[in-house]
Every structure is written in structure tokens, then in C-alpha cells.
Amino acid sequence: MSHTIECPCGAVLREDDEDAVVTAARQHARAVHDMELSDEQARAMVRPG
């Protein structure tokens, strides 16, 4: 099963592993939005699919 995070900017991050999608979200937040996202904040955004 894949794990998905949809950023409010419209980016959709999808990985097979929850840890991987959390890492991708944190990297996206830093690179695109110049903000730090905690593991807890990113995990709260994870949805199946």
C-alpha cells in the first residue's frame, strides 16, 4: 500500500513506505516553501493511497 501527502501548494508526494513519504514531505517543505516540517507534522498529513 502506498502512502500519500498532498501539500496545500498542489504537490502530491507518494511513496510505498510511510517513513519515505515523511522524508519527502520534509524535503519538499524545506526546498519549495523554505520551512521546517517536523516528523509529527508530516505524519499527521499522511493518507493511504
N, C-alpha and C positions, 0 to 999 in steps of 0.2 A: 504494500500500500504506500502511496506517495503522501507527502506532507506539503502543504501549500501555505504561503504567506502572501497576501495581497496588500501591497503598500498603497496608502492613500494617493500616491502620485500615479498609480496605474500599473506599476511594475508587478509582475506575478513571479514569485520565486517558488520553484517546485523541486523537491529532492525526495529520494527514496527513504532517507534517514532523517529523523527529526533533528538530530544534532547538526547535520549538514545544512538543513534549511535555516536553522537558527544562526549558524555561522554566516551563511549567505546574506541573511537579513541584516546582521550587524555590519557586514562589509558594505552592503548597499547603503545603509543609513549613513555610514561614515563617508563613503566615496561620493554619493549623489546629494545627500542632504547636509553634509558636514555636521552630523550629530552622532552622539554616542547612544547606542541602544543596549540596555542590559540584557543578559540571558533571560531573565524573568519577563521583561517586556516583550522580547521576541517570542518566547514560548507561549505567551498569552495570545499571540496573533496566529498561531499555527492551527490550521484546519485540515481535516483529511481530504485527500484528493489531489 
